[in-house]
Amino acid sequence: MPSRILTGTVVCDKCDKTVAIRVVNSVLHPLYKKMCRRHKKYLAHDEFNVYKVGDVVSIIESRPFSKNKKWVVINNNTALQES
């Protein structure tokens, strides 16, 4: 089974080796047929504490690191766009 990959923004980097990522999705409202923005926060493993608040990153599903941390940061999209 392939791992899911999500893209979001770092909203918290206070924990050691952990960042909180806010992922925003657009969904169609079933009754009003209008696009709504939904968001969810994921805790992701950041081995070297590289990512700071505001960075746009991609995360991939992995083995559980703790009760809530089941994702790993795989790259920094803002660094790729600048170069």
ABEGO torsion letter per residue (X at the ends): XBBBBBBBBBABAABBGBBBBBBBBBBBBAAAGBBBBBBBBBBBBBAAGABBBGBBBBBBBBBBABAABABBBABBAAAAAAX
